[in-house]
Amino acid sequence: MAVFEKSSPWRIQARQVRQAQNENLPRISRSSLKRFFDIVGASIGLVVLSPLMLMLAALIKVTDGGSVFYGHRRIGRNGTAFNCLKFRTMAANSDELLEIYLSENESARVEWDRDRKLKNDPRITSIGVVLRNLSLDELPQLFNILMGEMSIVGPRPVVSDELEKYGAAAQYYLSTRPGLTGLWQISGRNDVSYGRRVELDQIYVKNWSFQSDLLIIIKTIPVVCLAKGSY
């Protein structure tokens, strides 16, 4: 379902999106190579990591109960909404906890409005803290990659409200698939400003190459292992 409708304040004309694809994305042969790499990489990843994923699913179920997976609505290529899959790291009543916390903490409200994230998030479960620090909560997104909703490397997937902060740069985000990892993840993650995140997404689309994707994947490994900028 396309979400850039006439009533949306951040609507990007379909013509602009197509223009961004034509000017800033690789030729069809190169983008096909990227998609082929995504399918092969995600398939291998699911096979190799399936024992770990089953173990994590069991831990979540035993320690916190409730559902193992969580699908958060994000915006993908051409403005199509999809459920970005993650291992559940928040309490079942997370929305209620967030509302109470923000109403009682003005500084947290400012932080949330600015970054859409909280360093001290009351919603995160004990096992969720570990999963987030090591980015293990994002492993189910390998299924999103196989379904063509995401890519191994790309812009950070965002919710519809966040695109308002992208301004004219939204056309670059909408012209490609969001990624499991990307320039943002290897450039400081949550330690960089939101404006810098938008800039990194635009830089990625404008300068895409298969070699740059490989380099980002390689650089992602130590960043994840050291939990840099994760919360």
Long-range contacts (C-beta under 8 A, 24 or more apart in sequence): 1-80, 1-81, 2-78, 2-79, 2-80, 3-75, 3-79, 3-80, 3-81, 3-160, 4-79, 4-174, 8-160, 9-164, 10-160, 10-163, 10-164, 10-166, 10-170, 12-79, 12-170, 12-171, 12-174, 14-78, 16-171, 17-78, 17-79, 17-171, 17-174, 17-175, 19-171, 20-171, 20-172, 20-174, 20-175, 20-205, 21-175, 21-176, 24-172, 24-175, 24-205, 24-206, 24-208, 25-175, 25-176, 25-205, 25-208, 26-208, 26-209, 30-210, 33-210, 34-151, 34-208, 34-210, 34-213, 35-148, 35-151, 37-152, 37-210, 37-213, 38-145, 38-146, 38-151, 38-152, 39-145, 39-146, 41-145, 41-152, 42-142, 42-143, 42-145, 42-146, 42-152, 43-146, 45-139, 45-142, 46-142, 46-143, 46-146, 49-139, 49-142, 52-136, 52-139, 53-139, 53-140, 56-87, 56-131, 56-136, 56-139, 57-87, 59-127, 60-87, 60-88, 60-127, 63-125, 63-126, 63-127, 64-88, 64-91, 64-125, 64-127, 64-128, 65-92, 66-92, 69-140, 72-159, 73-159, 73-160, 74-157, 74-158, 74-159, 74-178, 75-157, 75-158, 75-159, 75-160, 75-163, 75-173, 75-174, 75-178, 76-149, 76-150, 76-157, 76-177, 76-178, 77-174, 77-175, 77-176, 77-177, 77-178, 78-174, 78-175, 79-174, 80-149, 81-160, 82-144, 82-147, 82-149, 82-150, 84-141, 84-144, 84-149, 84-150, 84-157, 84-178, 85-140, 85-141, 85-143, 85-144, 86-137, 86-138, 86-140, 86-141, 87-131, 87-136, 87-137, 87-139, 87-140, 88-125, 88-128, 88-137, 89-124, 89-125, 89-127, 89-128, 89-129, 89-131, 89-132, 89-137, 90-121, 90-123, 90-124, 90-125, 90-128, 91-123, 91-124, 91-125, 94-123, 97-122, 97-123, 98-122, 98-123, 114-194, 115-190, 115-194, 116-159, 116-161, 116-162, 116-194, 117-190, 117-231, 119-190, 119-231, 121-231, 132-230, 132-231, 133-227, 133-230, 133-231, 134-224, 134-225, 134-227, 134-230, 135-224, 135-230, 138-180, 141-180, 142-180, 145-180, 148-177, 149-177, 150-177, 150-178, 150-179, 150-180, 151-176, 151-177, 151-178, 151-179, 151-180, 152-179, 152-180, 152-181, 152-213, 152-217, 153-179, 153-180, 153-181, 153-182, 153-204, 153-213, 153-216, 153-217, 154-178, 154-179, 154-180, 154-182, 154-204, 155-179, 155-182, 155-184, 155-201, 155-204, 155-205, 156-182, 156-184, 156-185, 156-197, 156-201, 165-194, 165-195, 165-198, 166-198, 166-201, 167-198, 169-198, 169-199, 169-201, 169-202, 172-201, 172-202, 172-205, 172-206, 173-201, 173-202, 173-205, 175-205, 176-205, 176-208, 181-216, 181-217, 181-220, 182-216, 183-216, 185-216, 185-220, 185-223, 186-216, 186-219, 186-220, 186-223, 188-228, 188-229, 189-223, 189-228, 189-229, 189-230, 190-229, 190-230, 190-231, 191-228, 191-229, 192-229
